[in-house]
Amino acid sequence: MRKPPGLSPRTALAVALAGIAGMLAYGLAGVLVVDAALLQLLAQPGFYLVGIFFVLPLPILYRYLPGAEGTGLALLLLTVVPAYASKKAGDTALSWPVLLALTFVYAVVALAVYRLVAGGRR
């Protein structure tokens, strides 16, 4: 019998922890590379909610594209989409290369944490 689609507690935890860890890495990389004033971002809960929001599609993506293809697409999406959203919302004065580098850090950490918590069966 096929399990109906849904978000298991383990998957929900993986999404939340991945978003939080990714944004923590993004913020710390920003502090090291851009400006120490970015440290104040790490104290704002909304900062982490944005990170969780961008990780939400991962369970669906891995359901339909498991393996290297899913990981590659997830890495691309988690790098480009947050950077584009940040530029369009006008929230950042960072140049595209710096912004893409920071969102790449977010993407790598978020994917690693998601895969660790969700498990290798995805």
N, C-alpha and C positions, 0 to 999 in steps of 0.2 A: 504494500500500500504506500502510495506516495504521500510524503509529508506536505501539508499545505504551506504556501509561502507565508512567511511571517518573520518577525524579529525575535529570535530566542534571547533569553537573558544574557547568555554568553556573548552573542553577537552585539547586543546593545552595549554591553560593557566594553567590548572591543572598539566599537565606534567612539564611545565617549573618551576612553583612555587614549585612543589614537589621535583624536582631535586636540585633546589637552596637551599631550606630549609633543605633537607637531608644532603647536603654537608656542609652547615653552622653548623648543629648539629654535624656532623662528625669532622669537624675542631675544634670546641669548645671542644668537648669531648677529642680529641687528645691533645689539649693544656692542659686540666686539668689532664689527665691521663698519657700522654707520655712525652711531652716536650713543653715548651712555645715557642720554635723556630718554631713550626708548625703554629703559628699565621700568619706567612708570607704567607701561602697557601691561607688564606682567601682573600687576595688582588689580586689573580690571576684569571682572567676570565676563563681560561681553566679548572681550578679546578671545577667550576660550570657546565661547558659544559659536563664534564665527568659524573657528577651527573645526568644531564638531559638525557644523552645518555642511562644510565642504567634504567631510568624510562620509556623510550619510549615503551617498550612492555606492560605496564600496561593496556592501553585501550583494546588491543586485548585480553589479558589474562582475563580481567573482562567481555568481551563480551561473551567469550566461557565458562568461569568458574565463574559465579557470586556467591556471598556469601562467606561462610567460606572457602570453598575449594580454591577459587581464592585468597583470602586473605592469606591463609597459604602458598600456592605456591609462591605468590608474595613476601612474607616475606622471604621465603627460598632463592629464586632466588636473591633478592636484598641484601641478606647477603653474600651468597657464591660466586656469580659470580664476583662482584667487588673485593672481597678479592683475589680470584684466579687470576683475571686479573692483579691486583697490584703485586702479587708475581711473576707471569710469566713475566711481563714486567720489573721486577727488580727494580721497583720504591720504594720499601720499605725494610727496614731492621727490621721491626716489626715482632715479633713472631706471629705464627698463632693464638693463643688465643687472643692476644691483637688486632690483625687485624680483626678477626671475631667479637669481641666485638664492635669495632668502626664501622664496616660495619652494625652490627645489629642496632646500634643507627641511622645510616643513613637510614636503611630500615624502621624502626618504624616511624621516623619523615616523611620520604617521603610518606609512605602509608597514614599516618594520613592527611597530607596536600592534597594529591591527592583526598582522599575520601571526604574531606571537600569542596574542590573547584569543583570537578566533580559532586558532589551530591550523595545522597543515592540511586538513582535509578539504580546504576550500580551493 
